[in-house]
Amino acid sequence: MVARNNLFAAPPYPVEQALIKVGNNLRQARIRRKQTIEEVAERIGTGVRAVRDAERGKPSTTVAVYAALLWSFNLLSPFEELADPLMDQEGLALAFAKENRRARKGAGLDNDF
């Protein structure tokens, strides 16, 4: 029996909605460029089903398919900025708080030999 990834079956609602939105955006980009699913699939080197799944926001679609579709529509640069450590306000705040802890004052050296 093959273990099933629960993330694919029931992703968190915000994740599901984000994937659907990205899929709709990709579909809109393809249509505006007057390209068929078949043409786009061939250009990125995948099958028609993978492109359809991405346009539907299917959670099991690999990130490589999404990235390749963005590349094919010349929209990859925003993708490259995802999770940029310099834009991670929470992570920066946590790192800053950790760095600013005061070091304990050492006991000092003694002359006992």
Helices and strands as residue ranges (DSSP letters): H 6-9, H 13-32, H 37-44, H 48-56, H 63-72, H 76-80, G 85-87, H 89-99
